[in-house]
Amino acid sequence: MALSVRTRFEVFKRDEFTCQYCGRKSPEVVLEADHIVPIAAGGPDDVINLTTSCWECNRGKSSVPLGQIVTGEDPHDRAIVMLERERQLAEYNRVLAVEHERRESETWSLVRYWKIEQGYSTEEELSTIGRQDHRWLFNALMWCPAEQVRQYMDMALSRGFTKNLKCVAACCRNWRYEHSAAKDMRDGYEG
């Protein structure tokens, strides 16, 4: 019979949400309640026979009692796991690089738009912006669509706020708060 959510939570709480084998904590790893005396060896589902284990340690231990000496893991299996981790890390880094490139491109597209709308025309003028404005714009594009930023630029330009992007930043920040609140309402968040 599967352990109840309550029983697992009590075990995790008692063990401070830490794997008792390797010491890693949630949310770094997925935690499970492991039977100290395995079910296969007649171990009960009592809290006293349960300990907090991460997914990897629990799979490594399997149904082997803690006192039993294991000869070690297969080097071939270890190599396959290492290669898979390396492949996943490389793929993750590629995704990050593509995202970084997209935001950098959108940032400079918006900078050029901002400058052209202010009447600048030389390539030097169109390709320079203050470091703080660039950093803010680049980071804002993680959570605010470029088209939304462009609309706020139009609004700032129409009102004469052209010294820097502070007005645009304030509008984007408000947009973010409104969208976050709307999402919380949709998700049933009450707080």
C-alpha positions in Angstrom: 0.0 0.0 0.0 1.3 3.5 -0.9 2.2 5.9 1.9 -0.1 8.7 2.6 0.9 12.3 1.8 0.6 13.1 5.5 3.0 10.3 6.5 5.6 11.3 3.9 5.3 14.9 5.1 5.8 13.9 8.7 9.0 12.0 7.8 10.3 14.9 5.7 9.6 17.4 8.5 11.3 15.1 11.1 14.3 14.9 8.8 14.4 18.6 8.0 13.7 18.0 4.3 17.2 16.5 4.0 18.2 13.2 2.3 19.6 11.2 5.2 22.1 9.4 2.9 23.7 12.2 0.9 22.6 15.4 2.8 21.1 17.2 -0.1 17.9 19.2 0.5 14.7 20.1 -1.2 14.2 21.8 -3.7 17.7 20.8 -5.0 16.5 17.2 -5.2 13.2 15.3 -5.2 12.6 13.7 -1.8 11.0 10.4 -1.1 10.2 8.4 2.0 12.4 5.3 2.0 11.9 2.2 4.1 14.9 1.5 6.3 14.0 -2.2 6.4 12.7 -2.7 2.8 9.2 -3.8 2.2 10.7 -6.7 0.3 12.3 -7.8 3.6 9.0 -7.4 5.5 9.6 -3.8 6.7 6.5 -1.9 7.9 5.1 1.5 6.7 5.5 2.9 10.2 7.2 6.3 10.6 9.9 4.7 12.6 10.9 2.5 9.6 10.9 5.5 7.2 13.6 8.0 6.4 13.9 10.9 4.0 15.9 10.0 0.9 16.5 11.8 -2.4 15.3 10.0 -5.6 18.8 9.0 -6.6 19.8 7.6 -3.2 16.5 5.7 -2.9 17.0 4.2 -6.4 20.6 3.4 -5.5 19.7 1.7 -2.3 16.7 -0.1 -3.8 15.5 -3.0 -1.7 19.0 -3.6 -0.1 19.1 -3.3 3.7 21.4 -0.6 5.0 23.6 -3.1 6.7 24.3 -5.0 3.5 27.6 -4.3 1.8 27.2 -3.5 -1.9 30.2 -4.1 -4.2 29.8 -0.8 -6.0 28.1 0.5 -9.0 28.8 -0.5 -12.6 31.3 1.9 -14.1 29.5 1.6 -17.4 26.2 2.7 -15.9 28.0 5.6 -14.1 29.6 6.7 -17.4 26.2 6.7 -19.1 24.7 8.8 -16.4 27.6 11.3 -16.6 27.3 11.5 -20.4 23.5 12.1 -20.1 24.1 14.9 -17.6 26.7 16.4 -19.8 24.3 16.3 -22.8 21.5 17.9 -20.8 23.8 20.6 -19.5 25.0 21.4 -23.1 21.4 21.6 -24.3 20.4 23.8 -21.3 23.3 26.1 -22.1 22.3 26.3 -25.8 18.8 27.3 -24.7 20.2 30.0 -22.5 22.4 31.3 -25.3 19.5 31.5 -27.7 17.4 33.3 -25.1 20.3 35.7 -24.4 20.8 36.4 -28.1 17.1 37.0 -28.6 16.9 39.5 -25.7 20.1 41.3 -26.9 18.7 41.6 -30.4 15.3 42.9 -29.1 17.1 45.3 -26.8 19.1 46.9 -29.6 16.0 47.0 -31.8 14.1 48.9 -29.1 17.1 51.2 -28.5 17.2 52.1 -32.2 13.4 52.7 -32.2 13.7 54.9 -29.1 16.5 56.9 -30.7 14.9 57.2 -34.2 11.7 58.5 -32.6 13.7 61.2 -30.9 15.2 62.3 -34.2 18.6 60.7 -34.0 19.9 59.5 -37.3 23.6 58.7 -37.3 24.7 55.1 -36.7 26.7 56.2 -33.7 23.7 57.9 -32.1 21.4 54.9 -32.9 23.8 52.4 -31.4 24.6 54.0 -28.1 22.6 54.0 -24.9 23.4 54.4 -21.2 24.7 51.3 -19.5 21.9 51.4 -16.8 19.1 51.8 -19.5 20.6 48.9 -21.5 20.8 46.7 -18.5 17.3 47.5 -17.4 15.8 47.0 -20.9 17.7 43.7 -21.4 16.4 42.3 -18.1 12.9 43.6 -18.6 12.6 41.6 -21.8 12.6 38.5 -19.7 9.2 39.3 -18.4 7.7 42.0 -20.6 7.1 41.5 -24.3 9.0 43.8 -26.7 5.8 45.1 -28.2 4.6 46.2 -24.8 7.8 48.1 -24.1 7.5 49.8 -27.5 4.0 51.0 -26.6 5.3 52.5 -23.4 8.2 54.1 -25.3 5.6 55.7 -27.6 3.7 57.0 -24.5 6.8 58.4 -22.9 7.8 60.1 -26.2 4.4 61.7 -26.6 4.6 63.1 -23.1 8.2 64.4 -23.5 9.9 61.9 -21.1 12.9 61.3 -23.4 15.9 61.9 -21.1 16.1 58.2 -20.2 13.9 55.1 -19.9 12.7 55.7 -16.3 9.1 56.4 -17.4 9.1 53.3 -19.6 10.5 51.3 -16.8 7.8 52.5 -14.4 5.1 51.6 -16.9 6.6 48.2 -17.5 6.9 47.6 -13.8 3.2 48.4 -13.3 2.3 46.2 -16.3 4.2 43.3 -14.6 2.4 43.9 -11.2 -1.0 43.9 -12.9 -0.3 40.8 -14.9 1.1 39.0 -11.8 -2.0 39.9 -9.8 -4.3 38.8 -12.7 -2.5 35.5 -12.9 -2.8 35.0 -9.1 -6.5 35.7 -9.4 -6.8 33.1 -12.2 -4.9 30.6 -10.2 -7.1 31.1 -7.2 -4.5 32.8 -5.1 -5.9 34.7 -2.1 -3.3 36.6 -0.3 
